[in-house]
Amino acid sequence: MNPVERLVIHNDVVMQGDKLVGGCIVIPDGVEEIGDKAFKSWWEIEQVIIPSSVFKIGKSAFEACESLESIVIPDSVTEIEEMCFLGCSALTRVTLSKGLKVISDYMFYDCCSLEDVMIPEGVARIGERAFECCKALREIVIPDSVTKIRRFAFLNCVNAVKLRLSKNITSIAESTFSGCAKLKEVVIPEGVVEIGKWAFSYCPRLSKVTLPSTLTKIELFAFSNTAIEEVHVSGSVTEVAENAFPKDTKIIRE
């Protein structure tokens, strides 16, 4: 595996020498920040080694690195900006920093080979379209530290078979889990008051959903195009939008 020759990171800019031969990039110890678009579209990169001196990774830093297969983010990193790994189509495994508080917008958008990523306890927010089209992802486990998941976060994770939601979210946003075609069962935790439009739409195998007693609103098409035949709805629910469930679903008020 050949190194990248004459790689220098300075003032948030990556300067290339005359020859880029790809393979493994080793970020020098002492570097504190990987800047915006630092390695964007470097298709030759297969592996990146990041030292514990790094505390921030900038916007689109590794976007469209189409040969990048795995990456370990050290616990020193507290901020990863949006679109950091967007379109890294060969990326299969990611280890995220335990110091991370936010999964930013579009962070892993269209990482279609991503099979394994653990969202660390301590993350409070998952951004818009953060994991959209992660088609190889099989489990979605959201720790209880998460209080907000933005819309489209897990849209079209078509092979996800398991979903575990944080106990501390209060709403499920628009199209958050739409298109998760292999989900069969969902338990919405107590504390959730609103399920947004299209939240679980186009989940054709979803046949069982458990709704919390705290729920007050189910928006338009929230569970459309699912296999739900019967659902129990608490008396606290004051609004169930038209076509929130398939037309033949039996809604049992409790």
N, C-alpha and C positions, 0 to 999 in steps of 0.2 A: 504494500500500500504506500503510495508516494505522498509526500507532504505537499501542501501548497507553499510555493516558494515566495519569499519576501512579503509575507503577510504582516501588515502593520495596522493596528487599531489606534487611532489618535483623534481626539476631539470628536468622538462619535462618528468617525468616517473610516471605512475600510478602504485602504489603498491597495491596488493589485500591482504586482510586479509584472515582468514581461511574460511570465509563464504560469499558468494555472493548471495543475495536473490532477487535482481532486483527491478524493478519498477521505482521509481523516483530518479535520481541522482542530488544532489545539489552540484555544484562546490563552494567551500568555497570562500567567499569574500576575496579579497587580492591576489588571484591567477591571474597572468598576462598572462600566456600562457598555452594552452592545447597542450601537446606535440604530436609528431608523433605516430600514432597507439595507442593513449592513451586508447581508449575504443573499439578498433577494435574487431569485432565479439562478443561483449557482447550482446548476443541475448535477455537477460532478460530486457534490458533497454527499457522503454516505454516513458519516458520523461526526459529531461535534463534542468536544470535551471542554466543559465550561468550569473555570476555577471558582473557588469559594470567595474570591474577592469581588465577583460580579454581584451587584444588587439590583440592576435594572436591565431589561431587554426591550428594545424599542419597537415601534410600529413596523410591521412587515419585515422584521429582521431576518426571518428565514422563509419568507413567503415564496412559494413555487420552487422550493428546493426538492425537485422531483425524485431524487435518488436517496434522500435522507431517510434512514430506516428506523433509527431510535435515538432518543436523547434523554439525558438526565439533567434536570435543572437543580442545582445545589440549593440548600436551604437558606443560603444567604440572599437569594433573589426574592425581593418583596413585591416587584412590579413587572408584569409582562404586558405590553401594550397591544392594542387591537391588531388583528390579522397576522399575528406573529408567525404562525405556521400554516396559514391559509394555502390550500392547494398542494400540500406536501403529500403527494399521492402514494408514496412508498412507505410512509411513516406507519409503523405497526405498534410501537411501544413508547410510552412517555412516562417518566417519573417526574412529578411536579414538586416544586419547593414547598416545604411545610410552612414557610413564611408568607405564602401567597394569600392575599385577602380577596382578590377579584379574578375570576376567569373572564377576560375581556371579550368584547364583541368580535365575532368572526375568528376567534383565536385558532380553532381547529377546523374551520369551515372547509368542507370537501376534502378532508383527510380520509379518503375512501378505503384505506387499508388499516386504519387505526383499530386495533383489537382490544388494547389494554391501556386504560388510563384511570388512575385513582385520584378522585378529587379530594384533596387533603382536608381534614378537619381544621377549621380556621377560616376557610373561604366563606365569605358572606354573600357574594353575589355572582351569578353566572350570567354572562352577557348575551346580547342578542345574536342569534345564529352561531353561538360559540361552537357547537358540535353538529351543526346542520350537515347532512349528507355524509356523516361518518358511518358508512354502510357496513363496515365489518364489526362495529361495536356491538357486543352481545349483552353487556350488563350496564345499566345506568344506576349508580348508587350515589345519592346526593346526601352528604353529611348534614347533621342537625345544625351545624353552624350557619348553613345557608338560609337566608331570610328572603331572598328575592331571586327569581329566575325570569329573565326577560324573554320576550316573544321569540318564537322560532328556534329556541335554544337547541332542541334535539329533533328538529324537523327531519323527517326522512332517514332516521336511523333504522333502516328497514330490517336489520337482523337482531335488534335488541329483543331479548326474551325475558329480561328481568328489569323491573323498575322499582326502586326504593326511594321514596320522597323524604325530604327533610321534614321533621316534626314542627319546624318553626317558620314555614312559609304560610302566608295568609291568602294567597291567590295563585292561580295557574293561568298564565298569560296566553294570548292568542297563538294558536298553532304550535304550542310548545312541544307537544309529542305527536303531532299529526304525522301520519305516514309511517309510524312505527309498526310495521305490518305483522310482526310476529308476537307482539304483546298479547297475552291471553287474559291477564288479570291485573287490576289496578286497585290499590287501596289509597284513598285520599285521606291524609291525616286530619285529625281534629285540629281546629284552628283555622282551616281554610274556609273563607267566606264566599269566594267567587271563583268560578271556573269560566275562563274566557272563551270567546268564539273559536271554533275549530280546534280546541285544545287537544282532543283525542280523535279527531276525525280521520277517516281513512286508515283505521286500525282494524282491518277486516276480521282478525281472529279474537279481538277483544270481546269476551262474552260475559265477564263478571267485573263489576265495579262496586266498590264499597264507598259510600258517601258519608261525610262526617255530620254530626248533629249541629255543627256551627255554620254549615253552608246556608247562604241566603239567596244566591243567584247563580243560574246556569245559563250561559249566553248561547247565542245562535250557533247551531250546528256543532256544539261542543263534543258530542259523541255520535255524530252522523257517520254513516258508512262503517258501522261496527256490527258485531254479532250479538249485541246486548238484547235479550228478549224480555228481561224483567229487571227492574231497579227499584230499590227502596229509597224514598225521599223523605227527609225529616220535615216536620211541620214548620221548622224555621225558614225553609225555602219559600220565599215570597215571589220569586220570578223564575219560571222555566220557559225559555224562549222557544218560539216556533222551530220545529225541526232540530231541537237540541239532541234528541235521540232518534233512532230509526222509527219510521212511522208505525210499525207494529209493536214497538216496545211497550210492555205493560208497566206503568208507573204506579207504584204502591205508596200512598201517603201514610206516614206514621205520626 
